[in-house]
């Protein structure tokens, strides 16, 4: 059984953690979400109501976890004072488990960690294998989004010549989405027997994952962008969107000429809707470009500035001659490649990266 001094030290650690999580702020955010849910202007937008409801539910769960930890801490002291050894041990184990879970969540304290996110995946070196690998990563992340109870929407994608993907752009919404996904930004390397090679040789392919916070344009108004700075291009959509999606020029590519930043949108049925979306995403990128001038924010918004090739990977996925997923940054390893690639259980990897970064501070 712990001594009173050990209990006091443990109590101090928990109180410091709870202060970091800021329960007052979380309750305020939940109240604001509830007001949005009750706002009649949102009642005709089913998707927005669904997203708001999920956010409110996730935030409520986080608040309940904090309250449960506070309650267990009080019960722990009571059990100690009453010398209820068996009850003390039970509460202590439960409290430690709650503490460790919330301690991980405290890593989500970056400037933009609470934002939704835009994630792009691009096939790199490796030809058809890389395009197939990009599609596998897209599937892995969508499984992860589902595990996290997040909502997501494919904004645009470019299919490969014989299957797979050249690139895909997804918007993801939920609690602390950017805080989690920013650790996935970088080059992902796959080693396997190529299904596209008649000789069944072992091939290495690469895919680049880019992650940026979204919805920043609503908080940092840039004003109207001069029309002379914009170049619009239209094409037939290759994605979802309904019966006419492949027979009308609904897909939009928008280029900001001064910066050469481009955005493609094709998920909506009409060209006008895709133009509106493209402009919103472009403004978000321009806001990020402006915020990156602040050195204190640069690391939080670094995006990805490397190419998808040898020597630049953040994580390797080996399927032959052995099975192994290894993160270069944290040293995390697992031989259960199915759990990672097919089931999207990448949260332990993300926590390992955050923990290693926290130790470096």
Beta strands, then each sheet from edge to edge (+ up, - down):
strand 1: 117-123
strand 2: 151-159
strand 3: 165-173
strand 4: 186-193
strand 5: 202-213
strand 6: 230-235
strand 7: 251-256
strand 8: 261-265
strand 9: 313-318
strand 10: 324-327
strand 11: 333-334
sheet 1: 2+ 3- 1+ 5- 4+ 9+ 10- 11+
sheet 2: 6+ 7- 8+
end
